[in-house]
Amino acid sequence: MKNLSYISEIYSAVQGEGPLVGVRQIFVRFSVCDLRCVWCDTPGSLNKTKVCLVEQSPGKREFKKNNNPVHSDELIKICSSLDPIMHHSLSITGGEPLLQWKFLKSFLPGFKNRFNIPVYLESGGHKPNELTKVIEYLDFISMDFKLPSSAYCGDLWDKHFDFLKISINSNAKTWVKIVVSNKTDFNELEYALKNIKSVSVSKNDIQVILQPVTAINNVQPPDETIILGWQSSLIGILPDIRIIPQTHKFINQK
């Protein structure tokens, strides 16, 4: 469906994760994900639904139901109603938005031509082939590394490294986010960082975000001394290792 897509919700909010925390964005949360992370905090976006929720005025949290699937022209109109100019960027999130790359390839050029604001992709970082289809339209890429010991999504190493190679060789600013819990195996963290360094040898400024999991589904964040120790060790591999929690949770934001 080139011009039609299943969407979970569309709204205006501040970015709560990573190095752009605090900037205002229009969030388009796509439906459907092929992963089932144990800490998923958007279960409503895992599967297709008959309707999506559309905010009527930026930040007012007054939603109406809109039928799925949504046409690319209709999505541009919805974004326009949320006043794109007051926003730093458009956040394409999910679910896993790259599962609907054909729609993005149709939608993003029109969006950028009309509003001229950056596009921010948040992805599980495991769809390298799909990334190549839309990367020319992206300005920021926040990619996840799903560690087997804590995400319980299986072995995604090769897909992550292929994704990162494509991303860092594009014009998009890229960083890696690794959600960590009290189950995280440091050996996996170390392995990830060493390979991120080898893949990104041409860009030593790549940022790696350690994001302590927000407690959910009986999953708990690591002890503060543990995560500080991890950071101390990992800085020896890559210099820009940041610890940033989900700040939007502090103000009960979506």
ABEGO torsion letter per residue (X at the ends): XAABBBBABBBBBBBABEAABGBBBBBBBBBEBABBBAABABAAAABBBABBBBBABBGAGBBBBBBOBBBAAAAAAAAAAAGAAABABBBBBOEBAAAAAAAAAAAAAAAAAAAGBBBBBBBAGABAAAAAAAAAABABBBBBBBBAAAAGAEBAAAAAAAAAAAAAABABBBBBBBBBBAABBAAAAAAAAAAAAAAAAABAABBBBBBBBBBBGGBBBBBAAAAAAAAAAAAAABABBBBBBBAAAAAGBX
